[in-house]
Amino acid sequence: MDDNAFLQALSPDSMVTQPDHKIKLKDFDPGFTGKFTKSEAKEWLPFGVQELARYQDMLYAQNTYALLLIFQAMDAAGKDSTIKHVMSGVNPQGCQVYSFKQPSAEELDHDYLWRSFKALPERGRIGIFNRSYYEEVLVVRVHPEILAQQQLPVSTQGKQIWQQRFEDINNFEKYLVNNGILVMKFFLNVSKKEQKKRFLERIDRPEKTGNSPYLMPKSGAIGPITWRPMRMFLTTPTQNGLLGILSPQIISGLPG
């Protein structure tokens, strides 16, 4: 196995978007797994993990760049499992995972990017955001009660706030790239049918019912709560970070 064979089988061009390219989710197959079957993915995973560990050693030794991986998805798409499997061979001393839950009282007393700044990886390290500041234009836009908790001046709470936050996020990512923090964004693309199936399976798994950091979808409301706002993540310009749209289907076939 080598890098070229691995990339050929993975077909990354079918999953990576171009800067300033308008993204239509319907153009991406939620079941796309490149040329891999689930059994082949199990065989290739150790090679991919080994390569990732090799590049991590180079990143650490150089101590010039940092890598920020951002995972966003609808609920039940498998972000936790993806991070667990892909990063299983990485040296934990050079990697940090940060899951953004409901903001604390201290975080609400600061600007919405403050806690993201605090969680950024140091040079030579890999940082993983399990959800991110994109929640501020996703969940917060759908649930105005969350925005109300942020205690913003009334003059900043008009309709223009979302466009301003899009600009803030792009400027933030540009700042990161300009300072040697490479940004890679991954969207796990699960179909509505598969998402519904996974939600129903969670009913009998209490440890899974509290995964959403803000709200779990209410009965009959899966569509508006999880799909409509996620389009905002996909239509936010990707000028300063690579965006990959991945199928979580093959991840579900991996052991563990």
Rosetta blueprint (number, residue, H / E / L):
1 M L
2 D L
3 D H
4 N H
5 A H
6 F H
7 L H
8 Q H
9 A H
10 L H
11 S L
12 P H
13 D H
14 S H
15 M L
16 V E
17 T L
18 Q L
19 P L
20 D L
21 H L
22 K L
23 I L
24 K L
25 L H
26 K H
27 D H
28 F L
29 D L
30 P L
31 G L
32 F L
33 T L
34 G L
35 K L
36 F L
37 T L
38 K H
39 S H
40 E H
41 A H
42 K H
43 E H
44 W H
45 L H
46 P H
47 F H
48 G H
49 V H
50 Q H
51 E H
52 L H
53 A H
54 R H
55 Y H
56 Q H
57 D H
58 M H
59 L H
60 Y H
61 A H
62 Q H
63 N L
64 T L
65 Y L
66 A E
67 L E
68 L E
69 L E
70 I E
71 F E
72 Q E
73 A E
74 M L
75 D L
76 A L
77 A L
78 G L
79 K H
80 D H
81 S H
82 T H
83 I H
84 K H
85 H H
86 V H
87 M L
88 S L
89 G L
90 V L
91 N L
92 P H
93 Q H
94 G H
95 C E
96 Q E
97 V E
98 Y E
99 S E
100 F L
101 K L
102 Q L
103 P L
104 S L
105 A H
106 E H
107 E H
108 L H
109 D L
110 H L
111 D L
112 Y L
113 L L
114 W H
115 R H
116 S H
117 F H
118 K H
119 A L
120 L L
121 P L
122 E L
123 R L
124 G L
125 R L
126 I E
127 G E
128 I E
129 F E
130 N E
131 R L
132 S L
133 Y H
134 Y H
135 E H
136 E H
137 V H
138 L L
139 V H
140 V H
141 R H
142 V H
143 H L
144 P H
145 E H
146 I H
147 L H
148 A H
149 Q L
150 Q L
151 Q L
152 L L
153 P L
154 V H
155 S H
156 T H
157 Q L
158 G L
159 K L
160 Q H
161 I H
162 W H
163 Q H
164 Q H
165 R H
166 F H
167 E H
168 D H
169 I H
170 N H
171 N H
172 F H
173 E H
174 K H
175 Y H
176 L H
177 V H
178 N H
179 N L
180 G L
181 I E
182 L E
183 V E
184 M E
185 K E
186 F E
187 F E
188 L E
189 N L
190 V L
191 S L
192 K H
193 K H
194 E H
195 Q H
196 K H
197 K H
198 R H
199 F H
200 L H
201 E H
202 R H
203 I L
204 D L
205 R L
206 P H
207 E H
208 K H
209 T L
210 G L
211 N L
212 S L
213 P L
214 Y L
215 L L
216 M L
217 P L
218 K L
219 S L
220 G L
221 A L
222 I H
223 G H
224 P H
225 I H
226 T H
227 W L
228 R L
229 P L
230 M H
231 R H
232 M H
233 F H
234 L H
235 T H
236 T L
237 P L
238 T L
239 Q L
240 N L
241 G L
242 L E
243 L E
244 G E
245 I E
246 L E
247 S L
248 P L
249 Q L
250 I L
251 I H
252 S H
253 G H
254 L L
255 P L
256 G L
